[in-house]
Amino acid sequence: MKMIRSFNAATQSLMARLYTQMPTRSNRQRGASALEYIVLAAVIVIAVAAGAALLGGDTISDVFTKIQTALTSA
């Protein structure tokens, strides 16, 4: 739970900083840089991993085992 609060605080801090810098950055920059895409992809990966950890359920290997069984039985 402490990790989620820490992640939430970091996300809020990042969003506040981006919100305050957005008007000046948009005047100087036309497109997203590769670094921004990497940060966005990292946030998505972390969110998916956190969601999977919170929801529990099947592990990744169990999912692939089920797919393999379904393909071989078909």
PDB file of N, H, CA, C and O in Angstrom:
ATOM      1  N   MET A   1       0.817  -1.183   0.000  1.00  0.00           N
ATOM      2  CA  MET A   1       0.000   0.000   0.000  1.00  0.00           C
ATOM      3  C   MET A   1       0.869   1.258   0.000  1.00  0.00           C
ATOM      4  O   MET A   1       0.521   2.269  -0.610  1.00  0.00           O
ATOM      5  N   LYS A   2       2.022   1.174   0.706  1.00  0.00           N
ATOM      6  H   LYS A   2       2.305   0.353   1.202  1.00  0.00           H
ATOM      7  CA  LYS A   2       2.928   2.305   0.758  1.00  0.00           C
ATOM      8  C   LYS A   2       3.488   2.607  -0.632  1.00  0.00           C
ATOM      9  O   LYS A   2       3.685   3.769  -0.989  1.00  0.00           O
ATOM     10  N   MET A   3       3.745   1.550  -1.414  1.00  0.00           N
ATOM     11  H   MET A   3       3.585   0.606  -1.123  1.00  0.00           H
ATOM     12  CA  MET A   3       4.265   1.733  -2.757  1.00  0.00           C
ATOM     13  C   MET A   3       3.246   2.442  -3.645  1.00  0.00           C
ATOM     14  O   MET A   3       3.611   3.282  -4.467  1.00  0.00           O
ATOM     15  N   ILE A   4       1.972   2.102  -3.478  1.00  0.00           N
ATOM     16  H   ILE A   4       1.676   1.419  -2.809  1.00  0.00           H
ATOM     17  CA  ILE A   4       0.921   2.728  -4.286  1.00  0.00           C
ATOM     18  C   ILE A   4       0.809   4.209  -3.939  1.00  0.00           C
ATOM     19  O   ILE A   4       0.664   5.048  -4.828  1.00  0.00           O
ATOM     20  N   ARG A   5       0.877   4.534  -2.636  1.00  0.00           N
ATOM     21  H   ARG A   5       0.995   3.852  -1.913  1.00  0.00           H
ATOM     22  CA  ARG A   5       0.819   5.945  -2.239  1.00  0.00           C
ATOM     23  C   ARG A   5       2.015   6.709  -2.785  1.00  0.00           C
ATOM     24  O   ARG A   5       1.873   7.844  -3.241  1.00  0.00           O
ATOM     25  N   SER A   6       3.186   6.098  -2.740  1.00  0.00           N
ATOM     26  H   SER A   6       3.301   5.176  -2.370  1.00  0.00           H
ATOM     27  CA  SER A   6       4.385   6.737  -3.259  1.00  0.00           C
ATOM     28  C   SER A   6       4.278   6.957  -4.766  1.00  0.00           C
ATOM     29  O   SER A   6       4.634   8.021  -5.272  1.00  0.00           O
ATOM     30  N   PHE A   7       3.786   5.945  -5.477  1.00  0.00           N
ATOM     31  H   PHE A   7       3.497   5.080  -5.066  1.00  0.00           H
ATOM     32  CA  PHE A   7       3.599   6.062  -6.925  1.00  0.00           C
ATOM     33  C   PHE A   7       2.573   7.144  -7.243  1.00  0.00           C
ATOM     34  O   PHE A   7       2.752   7.911  -8.189  1.00  0.00           O
ATOM     35  N   ASN A   8       1.492   7.210  -6.452  1.00  0.00           N
ATOM     36  H   ASN A   8       1.346   6.587  -5.684  1.00  0.00           H
ATOM     37  CA  ASN A   8       0.453   8.207  -6.668  1.00  0.00           C
ATOM     38  C   ASN A   8       1.005   9.613  -6.442  1.00  0.00           C
ATOM     39  O   ASN A   8       0.707  10.524  -7.214  1.00  0.00           O
ATOM     40  N   ALA A   9       1.798   9.796  -5.401  1.00  0.00           N
ATOM     41  H   ALA A   9       2.040   9.056  -4.774  1.00  0.00           H
ATOM     42  CA  ALA A   9       2.397  11.100  -5.119  1.00  0.00           C
ATOM     43  C   ALA A   9       3.351  11.509  -6.230  1.00  0.00           C
ATOM     44  O   ALA A   9       3.364  12.671  -6.637  1.00  0.00           O
ATOM     45  N   ALA A  10       4.141  10.580  -6.719  1.00  0.00           N
ATOM     46  H   ALA A  10       4.131   9.636  -6.388  1.00  0.00           H
ATOM     47  CA  ALA A  10       5.072  10.883  -7.805  1.00  0.00           C
ATOM     48  C   ALA A  10       4.323  11.246  -9.077  1.00  0.00           C
ATOM     49  O   ALA A  10       4.732  12.149  -9.807  1.00  0.00           O
ATOM     50  N   THR A  11       3.230  10.547  -9.343  1.00  0.00           N
ATOM     51  H   THR A  11       2.898   9.814  -8.750  1.00  0.00           H
ATOM     52  CA  THR A  11       2.430  10.837 -10.529  1.00  0.00           C
ATOM     53  C   THR A  11       1.806  12.212 -10.433  1.00  0.00           C
ATOM     54  O   THR A  11       1.807  12.963 -11.408  1.00  0.00           O
ATOM     55  N   GLN A  12       1.272  12.553  -9.270  1.00  0.00           N
ATOM     56  H   GLN A  12       1.271  11.943  -8.477  1.00  0.00           H
ATOM     57  CA  GLN A  12       0.660  13.867  -9.086  1.00  0.00           C
ATOM     58  C   GLN A  12       1.695  14.969  -9.227  1.00  0.00           C
ATOM     59  O   GLN A  12       1.414  16.011  -9.820  1.00  0.00           O
ATOM     60  N   SER A  13       2.879  14.752  -8.692  1.00  0.00           N
ATOM     61  H   SER A  13       3.106  13.905  -8.211  1.00  0.00           H
ATOM     62  CA  SER A  13       3.942  15.743  -8.808  1.00  0.00           C
ATOM     63  C   SER A  13       4.343  15.949 -10.261  1.00  0.00           C
ATOM     64  O   SER A  13       4.531  17.081 -10.706  1.00  0.00           O
ATOM     65  N   LEU A  14       4.472  14.848 -11.000  1.00  0.00           N
ATOM     66  H   LEU A  14       4.319  13.928 -10.638  1.00  0.00           H
ATOM     67  CA  LEU A  14       4.831  14.934 -12.409  1.00  0.00           C
ATOM     68  C   LEU A  14       3.755  15.657 -13.212  1.00  0.00           C
ATOM     69  O   LEU A  14       4.066  16.501 -14.052  1.00  0.00           O
ATOM     70  N   MET A  15       2.488  15.326 -12.956  1.00  0.00           N
ATOM     71  H   MET A  15       2.235  14.640 -12.274  1.00  0.00           H
ATOM     72  CA  MET A  15       1.393  15.977 -13.685  1.00  0.00           C
ATOM     73  C   MET A  15       1.327  17.465 -13.369  1.00  0.00           C
ATOM     74  O   MET A  15       1.089  18.271 -14.268  1.00  0.00           O
ATOM     75  N   ALA A  16       1.532  17.848 -12.111  1.00  0.00           N
ATOM     76  H   ALA A  16       1.725  17.194 -11.380  1.00  0.00           H
ATOM     77  CA  ALA A  16       1.514  19.264 -11.744  1.00  0.00           C
ATOM     78  C   ALA A  16       2.639  20.014 -12.445  1.00  0.00           C
ATOM     79  O   ALA A  16       2.448  21.130 -12.926  1.00  0.00           O
ATOM     80  N   ARG A  17       3.821  19.385 -12.498  1.00  0.00           N
ATOM     81  H   ARG A  17       3.976  18.478 -12.107  1.00  0.00           H
ATOM     82  CA  ARG A  17       4.943  20.027 -13.168  1.00  0.00           C
ATOM     83  C   ARG A  17       4.699  20.160 -14.671  1.00  0.00           C
ATOM     84  O   ARG A  17       5.013  21.192 -15.264  1.00  0.00           O
ATOM     85  N   LEU A  18       4.139  19.116 -15.285  1.00  0.00           N
ATOM     86  H   LEU A  18       3.884  18.278 -14.803  1.00  0.00           H
ATOM     87  CA  LEU A  18       3.848  19.187 -16.715  1.00  0.00           C
ATOM     88  C   LEU A  18       2.761  20.214 -17.012  1.00  0.00           C
ATOM     89  O   LEU A  18       2.822  20.911 -18.026  1.00  0.00           O
ATOM     90  N   TYR A  19       1.759  20.310 -16.122  1.00  0.00           N
ATOM     91  H   TYR A  19       1.710  19.745 -15.299  1.00  0.00           H
ATOM     92  CA  TYR A  19       0.660  21.251 -16.330  1.00  0.00           C
ATOM     93  C   TYR A  19       1.152  22.690 -16.275  1.00  0.00           C
ATOM     94  O   TYR A  19       0.702  23.535 -17.050  1.00  0.00           O
ATOM     95  N   THR A  20       2.082  22.970 -15.354  1.00  0.00           N
ATOM     96  H   THR A  20       2.447  22.283 -14.726  1.00  0.00           H
ATOM     97  CA  THR A  20       2.578  24.342 -15.236  1.00  0.00           C
ATOM     98  C   THR A  20       3.550  24.695 -16.361  1.00  0.00           C
ATOM     99  O   THR A  20       3.681  25.871 -16.701  1.00  0.00           O
ATOM    100  N   GLN A  21       4.218  23.734 -16.934  1.00  0.00           N
ATOM    101  H   GLN A  21       4.111  22.778 -16.658  1.00  0.00           H
ATOM    102  CA  GLN A  21       5.185  24.007 -17.991  1.00  0.00           C
ATOM    103  C   GLN A  21       4.599  23.882 -19.389  1.00  0.00           C
ATOM    104  O   GLN A  21       5.260  24.234 -20.366  1.00  0.00           O
ATOM    105  N   MET A  22       3.377  23.389 -19.502  1.00  0.00           N
ATOM    106  H   MET A  22       2.840  23.103 -18.709  1.00  0.00           H
ATOM    107  CA  MET A  22       2.804  23.095 -20.811  1.00  0.00           C
ATOM    108  C   MET A  22       2.726  24.306 -21.743  1.00  0.00           C
ATOM    109  O   MET A  22       3.121  24.175 -22.902  1.00  0.00           O
ATOM    110  N   PRO A  23       2.239  25.482 -21.312  1.00  0.00           N
ATOM    111  CA  PRO A  23       2.148  26.600 -22.258  1.00  0.00           C
ATOM    112  C   PRO A  23       3.502  27.018 -22.821  1.00  0.00           C
ATOM    113  O   PRO A  23       3.598  27.319 -24.010  1.00  0.00           O
ATOM    114  N   THR A  24       4.537  27.045 -22.011  1.00  0.00           N
ATOM    115  H   THR A  24       4.459  26.801 -21.044  1.00  0.00           H
ATOM    116  CA  THR A  24       5.841  27.479 -22.518  1.00  0.00           C
ATOM    117  C   THR A  24       6.488  26.393 -23.375  1.00  0.00           C
ATOM    118  O   THR A  24       7.150  26.698 -24.367  1.00  0.00           O
ATOM    119  N   ARG A  25       6.301  25.132 -22.999  1.00  0.00           N
ATOM    120  H   ARG A  25       5.764  24.884 -22.193  1.00  0.00           H
ATOM    121  CA  ARG A  25       6.894  24.048 -23.782  1.00  0.00           C
ATOM    122  C   ARG A  25       6.238  23.928 -25.143  1.00  0.00           C
ATOM    123  O   ARG A  25       6.913  23.633 -26.129  1.00  0.00           O
ATOM    124  N   SER A  26       4.939  24.151 -25.214  1.00  0.00           N
ATOM    125  H   SER A  26       4.391  24.390 -24.412  1.00  0.00           H
ATOM    126  CA  SER A  26       4.252  23.986 -26.488  1.00  0.00           C
ATOM    127  C   SER A  26       4.668  25.038 -27.497  1.00  0.00           C
ATOM    128  O   SER A  26       4.582  24.805 -28.703  1.00  0.00           O
ATOM    129  N   ASN A  27       5.115  26.183 -27.030  1.00  0.00           N
ATOM    130  H   ASN A  27       5.185  26.373 -26.051  1.00  0.00           H
ATOM    131  CA  ASN A  27       5.579  27.225 -27.946  1.00  0.00           C
ATOM    132  C   ASN A  27       6.938  26.881 -28.537  1.00  0.00           C
ATOM    133  O   ASN A  27       7.246  27.292 -29.656  1.00  0.00           O
ATOM    134  N   ARG A  28       7.747  26.141 -27.809  1.00  0.00           N
ATOM    135  H   ARG A  28       7.497  25.807 -26.900  1.00  0.00           H
ATOM    136  CA  ARG A  28       9.097  25.816 -28.262  1.00  0.00           C
ATOM    137  C   ARG A  28       9.212  24.473 -28.964  1.00  0.00           C
ATOM    138  O   ARG A  28      10.197  24.221 -29.659  1.00  0.00           O
ATOM    139  N   GLN A  29       8.246  23.631 -28.796  1.00  0.00           N
ATOM    140  H   GLN A  29       7.447  23.836 -28.232  1.00  0.00           H
ATOM    141  CA  GLN A  29       8.388  22.253 -29.265  1.00  0.00           C
ATOM    142  C   GLN A  29       7.151  21.836 -30.053  1.00  0.00           C
ATOM    143  O   GLN A  29       6.023  22.122 -29.653  1.00  0.00           O
ATOM    144  N   ARG A  30       7.371  21.166 -31.162  1.00  0.00           N
ATOM    145  H   ARG A  30       8.288  20.933 -31.487  1.00  0.00           H
ATOM    146  CA  ARG A  30       6.243  20.764 -31.999  1.00  0.00           C
ATOM    147  C   ARG A  30       5.783  19.340 -31.759  1.00  0.00           C
ATOM    148  O   ARG A  30       4.580  19.077 -31.766  1.00  0.00           O
ATOM    149  N   GLY A  31       6.701  18.417 -31.546  1.00  0.00           N
ATOM    150  H   GLY A  31       7.678  18.630 -31.540  1.00  0.00           H
ATOM    151  CA  GLY A  31       6.330  17.011 -31.393  1.00  0.00           C
ATOM    152  C   GLY A  31       6.940  16.406 -30.145  1.00  0.00           C
ATOM    153  O   GLY A  31       7.788  17.007 -29.486  1.00  0.00           O
ATOM    154  N   ALA A  32       6.494  15.216 -29.842  1.00  0.00           N
ATOM    155  H   ALA A  32       5.805  14.727 -30.377  1.00  0.00           H
ATOM    156  CA  ALA A  32       7.027  14.510 -28.672  1.00  0.00           C
ATOM    157  C   ALA A  32       8.395  13.920 -29.001  1.00  0.00           C
ATOM    158  O   ALA A  32       8.630  13.425 -30.103  1.00  0.00           O
ATOM    159  N   SER A  33       9.274  13.986 -28.034  1.00  0.00           N
ATOM    160  H   SER A  33       9.083  14.389 -27.139  1.00  0.00           H
ATOM    161  CA  SER A  33      10.600  13.400 -28.238  1.00  0.00           C
ATOM    162  C   SER A  33      10.569  11.920 -27.880  1.00  0.00           C
ATOM    163  O   SER A  33       9.599  11.425 -27.304  1.00  0.00           O
ATOM    164  N   ALA A  34      11.624  11.238 -28.224  1.00  0.00           N
ATOM    165  H   ALA A  34      12.411  11.640 -28.691  1.00  0.00           H
ATOM    166  CA  ALA A  34      11.715   9.805 -27.922  1.00  0.00           C
ATOM    167  C   ALA A  34      11.693   9.568 -26.415  1.00  0.00           C
ATOM    168  O   ALA A  34      11.142   8.571 -25.949  1.00  0.00           O
ATOM    169  N   LEU A  35      12.288  10.479 -25.657  1.00  0.00           N
ATOM    170  H   LEU A  35      12.736  11.289 -26.035  1.00  0.00           H
ATOM    171  CA  LEU A  35      12.296  10.336 -24.201  1.00  0.00           C
ATOM    172  C   LEU A  35      10.884  10.378 -23.634  1.00  0.00           C
ATOM    173  O   LEU A  35      10.566   9.628 -22.711  1.00  0.00           O
ATOM    174  N   GLU A  36      10.047  11.234 -24.165  1.00  0.00           N
ATOM    175  H   GLU A  36      10.305  11.843 -24.914  1.00  0.00           H
ATOM    176  CA  GLU A  36       8.663  11.315 -23.687  1.00  0.00           C
ATOM    177  C   GLU A  36       7.902  10.032 -24.005  1.00  0.00           C
ATOM    178  O   GLU A  36       7.089   9.585 -23.195  1.00  0.00           O
ATOM    179  N   TYR A  37       8.148   9.440 -25.157  1.00  0.00           N
ATOM    180  H   TYR A  37       8.808   9.804 -25.815  1.00  0.00           H
ATOM    181  CA  TYR A  37       7.509   8.174 -25.490  1.00  0.00           C
ATOM    182  C   TYR A  37       8.001   7.045 -24.576  1.00  0.00           C
ATOM    183  O   TYR A  37       7.223   6.169 -24.201  1.00  0.00           O
ATOM    184  N   ILE A  38       9.274   7.066 -24.224  1.00  0.00           N
ATOM    185  H   ILE A  38       9.906   7.778 -24.529  1.00  0.00           H
ATOM    186  CA  ILE A  38       9.820   6.058 -23.324  1.00  0.00           C
ATOM    187  C   ILE A  38       9.184   6.193 -21.943  1.00  0.00           C
ATOM    188  O   ILE A  38       8.821   5.192 -21.325  1.00  0.00           O
ATOM    189  N   VAL A  39       9.051   7.419 -21.461  1.00  0.00           N
ATOM    190  H   VAL A  39       9.346   8.232 -21.963  1.00  0.00           H
ATOM    191  CA  VAL A  39       8.425   7.648 -20.155  1.00  0.00           C
ATOM    192  C   VAL A  39       6.972   7.193 -20.185  1.00  0.00           C
ATOM    193  O   VAL A  39       6.498   6.569 -19.235  1.00  0.00           O
ATOM    194  N   LEU A  40       6.267   7.498 -21.258  1.00  0.00           N
ATOM    195  H   LEU A  40       6.652   8.004 -22.030  1.00  0.00           H
ATOM    196  CA  LEU A  40       4.871   7.085 -21.384  1.00  0.00           C
ATOM    197  C   LEU A  40       4.755   5.559 -21.398  1.00  0.00           C
ATOM    198  O   LEU A  40       3.879   4.996 -20.740  1.00  0.00           O
ATOM    199  N   ALA A  41       5.626   4.899 -22.137  1.00  0.00           N
ATOM    200  H   ALA A  41       6.337   5.356 -22.670  1.00  0.00           H
ATOM    201  CA  ALA A  41       5.605   3.436 -22.183  1.00  0.00           C
ATOM    202  C   ALA A  41       5.931   2.838 -20.812  1.00  0.00           C
ATOM    203  O   ALA A  41       5.332   1.839 -20.414  1.00  0.00           O
ATOM    204  N   ALA A  42       6.872   3.442 -20.094  1.00  0.00           N
ATOM    205  H   ALA A  42       7.358   4.254 -20.417  1.00  0.00           H
ATOM    206  CA  ALA A  42       7.223   2.953 -18.761  1.00  0.00           C
ATOM    207  C   ALA A  42       6.051   3.093 -17.797  1.00  0.00           C
ATOM    208  O   ALA A  42       5.802   2.198 -16.990  1.00  0.00           O
ATOM    209  N   VAL A  43       5.339   4.197 -17.875  1.00  0.00           N
ATOM    210  H   VAL A  43       5.541   4.924 -18.531  1.00  0.00           H
ATOM    211  CA  VAL A  43       4.166   4.400 -17.008  1.00  0.00           C
ATOM    212  C   VAL A  43       3.090   3.366 -17.321  1.00  0.00           C
ATOM    213  O   VAL A  43       2.456   2.835 -16.409  1.00  0.00           O
ATOM    214  N   ILE A  44       2.884   3.080 -18.592  1.00  0.00           N
ATOM    215  H   ILE A  44       3.399   3.511 -19.333  1.00  0.00           H
ATOM    216  CA  ILE A  44       1.889   2.078 -18.977  1.00  0.00           C
ATOM    217  C   ILE A  44       2.290   0.698 -18.471  1.00  0.00           C
ATOM    218  O   ILE A  44       1.450  -0.041 -17.957  1.00  0.00           O
ATOM    219  N   VAL A  45       3.567   0.344 -18.611  1.00  0.00           N
ATOM    220  H   VAL A  45       4.249   0.944 -19.028  1.00  0.00           H
ATOM    221  CA  VAL A  45       4.041  -0.957 -18.139  1.00  0.00           C
ATOM    222  C   VAL A  45       3.881  -1.075 -16.630  1.00  0.00           C
ATOM    223  O   VAL A  45       3.448  -2.113 -16.129  1.00  0.00           O
ATOM    224  N   ILE A  46       4.227  -0.019 -15.904  1.00  0.00           N
ATOM    225  H   ILE A  46       4.579   0.824 -16.311  1.00  0.00           H
ATOM    226  CA  ILE A  46       4.087  -0.039 -14.452  1.00  0.00           C
ATOM    227  C   ILE A  46       2.621  -0.157 -14.050  1.00  0.00           C
ATOM    228  O   ILE A  46       2.296  -0.885 -13.112  1.00  0.00           O
ATOM    229  N   ALA A  47       1.741   0.543 -14.744  1.00  0.00           N
ATOM    230  H   ALA A  47       2.006   1.134 -15.506  1.00  0.00           H
ATOM    231  CA  ALA A  47       0.320   0.471 -14.427  1.00  0.00           C
ATOM    232  C   ALA A  47      -0.243  -0.928 -14.692  1.00  0.00           C
ATOM    233  O   ALA A  47      -1.038  -1.438 -13.903  1.00  0.00           O
ATOM    234  N   VAL A  48       0.166  -1.540 -15.790  1.00  0.00           N
ATOM    235  H   VAL A  48       0.812  -1.125 -16.431  1.00  0.00           H
ATOM    236  CA  VAL A  48      -0.303  -2.897 -16.102  1.00  0.00           C
ATOM    237  C   VAL A  48       0.236  -3.890 -15.079  1.00  0.00           C
ATOM    238  O   VAL A  48      -0.493  -4.775 -14.631  1.00  0.00           O
ATOM    239  N   ALA A  49       1.498  -3.753 -14.709  1.00  0.00           N
ATOM    240  H   ALA A  49       2.091  -3.034 -15.073  1.00  0.00           H
ATOM    241  CA  ALA A  49       2.088  -4.660 -13.721  1.00  0.00           C
ATOM    242  C   ALA A  49       1.426  -4.485 -12.359  1.00  0.00           C
ATOM    243  O   ALA A  49       1.164  -5.470 -11.668  1.00  0.00           O
ATOM    244  N   ALA A  50       1.154  -3.251 -11.971  1.00  0.00           N
ATOM    245  H   ALA A  50       1.367  -2.451 -12.532  1.00  0.00           H
ATOM    246  CA  ALA A  50       0.493  -3.009 -10.686  1.00  0.00           C
ATOM    247  C   ALA A  50      -0.928  -3.561 -10.706  1.00  0.00           C
ATOM    248  O   ALA A  50      -1.387  -4.143  -9.723  1.00  0.00           O
ATOM    249  N   GLY A  51      -1.621  -3.378 -11.823  1.00  0.00           N
ATOM    250  H   GLY A  51      -1.249  -2.906 -12.622  1.00  0.00           H
ATOM    251  CA  GLY A  51      -2.966  -3.929 -11.936  1.00  0.00           C
ATOM    252  C   GLY A  51      -2.974  -5.441 -11.872  1.00  0.00           C
ATOM    253  O   GLY A  51      -3.841  -6.037 -11.233  1.00  0.00           O
ATOM    254  N   ALA A  52      -2.022  -6.057 -12.523  1.00  0.00           N
ATOM    255  H   ALA A  52      -1.317  -5.573 -13.042  1.00  0.00           H
ATOM    256  CA  ALA A  52      -1.934  -7.521 -12.496  1.00  0.00           C
ATOM    257  C   ALA A  52      -1.593  -8.021 -11.095  1.00  0.00           C
ATOM    258  O   ALA A  52      -2.108  -9.049 -10.655  1.00  0.00           O
ATOM    259  N   ALA A  53      -0.731  -7.297 -10.402  1.00  0.00           N
ATOM    260  H   ALA A  53      -0.313  -6.462 -10.760  1.00  0.00           H
ATOM    261  CA  ALA A  53      -0.360  -7.707  -9.045  1.00  0.00           C
ATOM    262  C   ALA A  53      -1.528  -7.543  -8.081  1.00  0.00           C
ATOM    263  O   ALA A  53      -1.730  -8.371  -7.194  1.00  0.00           O
ATOM    264  N   LEU A  54      -2.291  -6.477  -8.258  1.00  0.00           N
ATOM    265  H   LEU A  54      -2.127  -5.804  -8.979  1.00  0.00           H
ATOM    266  CA  LEU A  54      -3.428  -6.243  -7.360  1.00  0.00           C
ATOM    267  C   LEU A  54      -4.569  -7.219  -7.615  1.00  0.00           C
ATOM    268  O   LEU A  54      -5.233  -7.672  -6.683  1.00  0.00           O
ATOM    269  N   LEU A  55      -4.788  -7.533  -8.875  1.00  0.00           N
ATOM    270  H   LEU A  55      -4.249  -7.164  -9.632  1.00  0.00           H
ATOM    271  CA  LEU A  55      -5.895  -8.416  -9.202  1.00  0.00           C
ATOM    272  C   LEU A  55      -5.562  -9.881  -8.959  1.00  0.00           C
ATOM    273  O   LEU A  55      -6.456 -10.716  -8.820  1.00  0.00           O
ATOM    274  N   GLY A  56      -4.294 -10.181  -8.911  1.00  0.00           N
ATOM    275  H   GLY A  56      -3.567  -9.503  -9.024  1.00  0.00           H
ATOM    276  CA  GLY A  56      -3.882 -11.577  -8.688  1.00  0.00           C
ATOM    277  C   GLY A  56      -4.199 -12.401  -9.910  1.00  0.00           C
ATOM    278  O   GLY A  56      -3.835 -12.038 -11.029  1.00  0.00           O
ATOM    279  N   GLY A  57      -4.878 -13.512  -9.697  1.00  0.00           N
ATOM    280  H   GLY A  57      -5.173 -13.807  -8.789  1.00  0.00           H
ATOM    281  CA  GLY A  57      -5.277 -14.353 -10.821  1.00  0.00           C
ATOM    282  C   GLY A  57      -4.134 -15.187 -11.344  1.00  0.00           C
ATOM    283  O   GLY A  57      -3.193 -15.507 -10.618  1.00  0.00           O
ATOM    284  N   ASP A  58      -4.227 -15.535 -12.612  1.00  0.00           N
ATOM    285  H   ASP A  58      -4.991 -15.275 -13.201  1.00  0.00           H
ATOM    286  CA  ASP A  58      -3.239 -16.398 -13.246  1.00  0.00           C
ATOM    287  C   ASP A  58      -1.919 -15.673 -13.432  1.00  0.00           C
ATOM    288  O   ASP A  58      -1.873 -14.467 -13.674  1.00  0.00           O
ATOM    289  N   THR A  59      -0.864 -16.433 -13.312  1.00  0.00           N
ATOM    290  H   THR A  59      -0.902 -17.413 -13.114  1.00  0.00           H
ATOM    291  CA  THR A  59       0.442 -15.876 -13.634  1.00  0.00           C
ATOM    292  C   THR A  59       0.615 -15.922 -15.149  1.00  0.00           C
ATOM    293  O   THR A  59      -0.176 -16.550 -15.852  1.00  0.00           O
ATOM    294  N   ILE A  60       1.619 -15.276 -15.628  1.00  0.00           N
ATOM    295  H   ILE A  60       2.262 -14.765 -15.056  1.00  0.00           H
ATOM    296  CA  ILE A  60       1.836 -15.217 -17.078  1.00  0.00           C
ATOM    297  C   ILE A  60       2.098 -16.604 -17.637  1.00  0.00           C
ATOM    298  O   ILE A  60       1.609 -16.939 -18.715  1.00  0.00           O
ATOM    299  N   SER A  61       2.858 -17.409 -16.922  1.00  0.00           N
ATOM    300  H   SER A  61       3.256 -17.137 -16.045  1.00  0.00           H
ATOM    301  CA  SER A  61       3.150 -18.755 -17.420  1.00  0.00           C
ATOM    302  C   SER A  61       1.879 -19.601 -17.471  1.00  0.00           C
ATOM    303  O   SER A  61       1.727 -20.429 -18.369  1.00  0.00           O
ATOM    304  N   ASP A  62       0.960 -19.404 -16.515  1.00  0.00           N
ATOM    305  H   ASP A  62       1.083 -18.731 -15.785  1.00  0.00           H
ATOM    306  CA  ASP A  62      -0.310 -20.133 -16.557  1.00  0.00           C
ATOM    307  C   ASP A  62      -1.130 -19.751 -17.791  1.00  0.00           C
ATOM    308  O   ASP A  62      -1.769 -20.599 -18.413  1.00  0.00           O
ATOM    309  N   VAL A  63      -1.100 -18.481 -18.128  1.00  0.00           N
ATOM    310  H   VAL A  63      -0.581 -17.792 -17.623  1.00  0.00           H
ATOM    311  CA  VAL A  63      -1.844 -18.014 -19.304  1.00  0.00           C
ATOM    312  C   VAL A  63      -1.284 -18.659 -20.568  1.00  0.00           C
ATOM    313  O   VAL A  63      -2.041 -19.137 -21.413  1.00  0.00           O
ATOM    314  N   PHE A  64       0.048 -18.673 -20.697  1.00  0.00           N
ATOM    315  H   PHE A  64       0.663 -18.285 -20.011  1.00  0.00           H
ATOM    316  CA  PHE A  64       0.652 -19.275 -21.886  1.00  0.00           C
ATOM    317  C   PHE A  64       0.435 -20.789 -21.923  1.00  0.00           C
ATOM    318  O   PHE A  64       0.289 -21.370 -22.998  1.00  0.00           O
ATOM    319  N   THR A  65       0.415 -21.420 -20.762  1.00  0.00           N
ATOM    320  H   THR A  65       0.533 -20.948 -19.888  1.00  0.00           H
ATOM    321  CA  THR A  65       0.139 -22.854 -20.712  1.00  0.00           C
ATOM    322  C   THR A  65      -1.276 -23.139 -21.193  1.00  0.00           C
ATOM    323  O   THR A  65      -1.499 -24.098 -21.931  1.00  0.00           O
ATOM    324  N   LYS A  66      -2.229 -22.318 -20.783  1.00  0.00           N
ATOM    325  H   LYS A  66      -2.048 -21.538 -20.183  1.00  0.00           H
ATOM    326  CA  LYS A  66      -3.615 -22.490 -21.222  1.00  0.00           C
ATOM    327  C   LYS A  66      -3.735 -22.275 -22.738  1.00  0.00           C
ATOM    328  O   LYS A  66      -4.473 -22.991 -23.415  1.00  0.00           O
ATOM    329  N   ILE A  67      -3.013 -21.298 -23.256  1.00  0.00           N
ATOM    330  H   ILE A  67      -2.413 -20.716 -22.707  1.00  0.00           H
ATOM    331  CA  ILE A  67      -3.044 -21.061 -24.708  1.00  0.00           C
ATOM    332  C   ILE A  67      -2.444 -22.239 -25.454  1.00  0.00           C
ATOM    333  O   ILE A  67      -2.984 -22.674 -26.471  1.00  0.00           O
ATOM    334  N   GLN A  68      -1.328 -22.758 -24.951  1.00  0.00           N
ATOM    335  H   GLN A  68      -0.890 -22.405 -24.125  1.00  0.00           H
ATOM    336  CA  GLN A  68      -0.683 -23.896 -25.597  1.00  0.00           C
ATOM    337  C   GLN A  68      -1.601 -25.113 -25.562  1.00  0.00           C
ATOM    338  O   GLN A  68      -1.702 -25.839 -26.551  1.00  0.00           O
ATOM    339  N   THR A  69      -2.266 -25.341 -24.444  1.00  0.00           N
ATOM    340  H   THR A  69      -2.185 -24.752 -23.641  1.00  0.00           H
ATOM    341  CA  THR A  69      -3.180 -26.493 -24.350  1.00  0.00           C
ATOM    342  C   THR A  69      -4.348 -26.338 -25.309  1.00  0.00           C
ATOM    343  O   THR A  69      -4.775 -27.303 -25.943  1.00  0.00           O
ATOM    344  N   ALA A  70      -4.859 -25.127 -25.410  1.00  0.00           N
ATOM    345  H   ALA A  70      -4.513 -24.344 -24.895  1.00  0.00           H
ATOM    346  CA  ALA A  70      -5.984 -24.891 -26.315  1.00  0.00           C
ATOM    347  C   ALA A  70      -5.570 -25.090 -27.771  1.00  0.00           C
ATOM    348  O   ALA A  70      -6.350 -25.602 -28.574  1.00  0.00           O
ATOM    349  N   LEU A  71      -4.343 -24.687 -28.113  1.00  0.00           N
ATOM    350  H   LEU A  71      -3.710 -24.272 -27.460  1.00  0.00           H
ATOM    351  CA  LEU A  71      -3.883 -24.845 -29.496  1.00  0.00           C
ATOM    352  C   LEU A  71      -3.596 -26.312 -29.835  1.00  0.00           C
ATOM    353  O   LEU A  71      -3.864 -26.757 -30.951  1.00  0.00           O
ATOM    354  N   THR A  72      -3.063 -27.042 -28.891  1.00  0.00           N
ATOM    355  H   THR A  72      -2.845 -26.680 -27.984  1.00  0.00           H
ATOM    356  CA  THR A  72      -2.738 -28.435 -29.194  1.00  0.00           C
ATOM    357  C   THR A  72      -3.999 -29.319 -29.212  1.00  0.00           C
ATOM    358  O   THR A  72      -4.029 -30.335 -29.905  1.00  0.00           O
ATOM    359  N   SER A  73      -5.010 -28.944 -28.471  1.00  0.00           N
ATOM    360  H   SER A  73      -4.985 -28.118 -27.908  1.00  0.00           H
ATOM    361  CA  SER A  73      -6.236 -29.746 -28.462  1.00  0.00           C
ATOM    362  C   SER A  73      -7.147 -29.411 -29.630  1.00  0.00           C
ATOM    363  O   SER A  73      -8.077 -30.165 -29.917  1.00  0.00           O
ATOM    364  N   ALA A  74      -6.905 -28.310 -30.303  1.00  0.00           N
ATOM    365  H   ALA A  74      -6.149 -27.698 -30.070  1.00  0.00           H
ATOM    366  CA  ALA A  74      -7.769 -27.900 -31.420  1.00  0.00           C
ATOM    367  C   ALA A  74      -7.434 -28.645 -32.703  1.00  0.00           C
ATOM    368  O   ALA A  74      -8.068 -28.416 -33.733  1.00  0.00           O
TER     369      ALA A  74
END
